[in-house]
Amino acid sequence: MIIRVRFTKTGYLKFLSHLDLVRLFTRSFSRSGIPVKFTEGFNPHPKFSIGNPLSLGIESTAEYMEIEFAEDIRPEKVMVSLNTVLPEGIKVTEAVVSEGTASLTSLIRWSHYEIRLWVKNEADRTTLADKLKGWDDLDSVLIDKKKKKGKNKISVRVDIKPLIGNLQFKDFDQDGFAVLAALLKTGEEGNLKPSDLAEALETHLSLGIDLEMTQIKRLDAFVEKDSKIEKPI
């Protein structure tokens, strides 16, 4: 059977690489004692996959993973057993039996982010909301993205407007950051990094932000089914 789980990646563990995260869960499966199924061969390893891993430095309250088990097990047992051994910052918040056959990476189409921008001076802070209204007036927003071509990487011009489902300015938070909510394309049919969006906003709207101070958190991820956007769990 396959269990699909949702977990957090917060605090200092936002700097954990995808490979290190895989190693962390591999150790956690062993320590928790849950009956994870292993691959066959000379170097067996637990059968699990993490959908659409984030770049370093991005927090998330909605990472998704599928784990294959050698025997039936209750999702609640998986959640409790893993949370007993996982470090602070990584916590399983939901678990369900997966009834599909497609991989999470192929299913997830959108990610919902909170993007916190630091505006450097007061004049730009007072005009930020008005400047952001100009985003909808842009017919296209072209950026340079790196793509693999054989063994090399090439730079291509991409219009990111179709990769944005929604962009909304919320307000300034208590720390003085401008808070934006963004629904961005994720996965095999298109992908837009929040950092690339922040850079495009500065380039095209001259917001006066310090890009190096940008803080990003993924709040959720979504699959697209029958033209409807739904949560994986």
Buried (B, 14 or more C-beta within 10 A) or exposed (E): BBBBBBBBBBEEBBEBEEEEBBEBBBEBBEEBEBEBBEEEEEEEEBBBBBBBBBEEEBBBBBBBBBBBBEEEBEBEEBBBBBBEBBEEBBBBBBBBBBEEEEEBBEBBBBBBBBBBBBBEEEEBBEBBEEBBEEBEEEEEBEBEBEEEEEEEEEEEEBEBBEBBBEBEBEEBEEEEBBBBBBBBBBBEEBBBBBBBBBBBBBEBBEBBBEEEEBBBBBBBBBBBEEEEEEEBB
